[in-house]
Amino acid sequence: MKPADALSLRQYGASPGSHSHGHFQILLGLAGVLDLEVEGRGLRVASGGGCVIEPGARHDFESAHGSLCLVLDSAHPGWARCMAHPRPRRPRTAPGALPGQRPATRPAPGTAARPGPAARSLAAP
């Protein structure tokens, strides 16, 4: 078993079969395309993209033409924040508002705006 909190450069090709880890696994695509299935859901990591796999999540991967990823195996609990589901967007206007009224998300004059949640996506631009 690999020690937690290890950083490595890995080349991926044919699928070795599904497996899971007792730690987070963070993948950042450097070259090629890596297709993954995590807990039955498909995702793709291309160059410039990435993903976070939570501890215990059964996953499998394959890269038809080869891929290169920077991989961090980490037990740090802070990675759990990247697993949180994004909040739904607020409507641009309050329900029942008349056209031309101020959007519901804009602060009233003279009040400070509260910062919104930080983006946690590892997707490529």
GIHUDA-V481252 format. One line per field, one symbol per residue. phi: phi as a letter, one per 20 degrees, with the letter a starting at -180 (. if undefined). A space follows every 10 residues. Layout:
# GIHUDA-V481252
phi=???
This chain:
# GIHUDA-V481252
phi=.fffmcdbdc ddbffeofbb cebfcddcfd bmcdeccdln debcddgnda bcdfgnffbc bacgdnbcce cdebefffff ffefffffff ffcfgnfegn ffgfeeffgn defefefffc fdfff
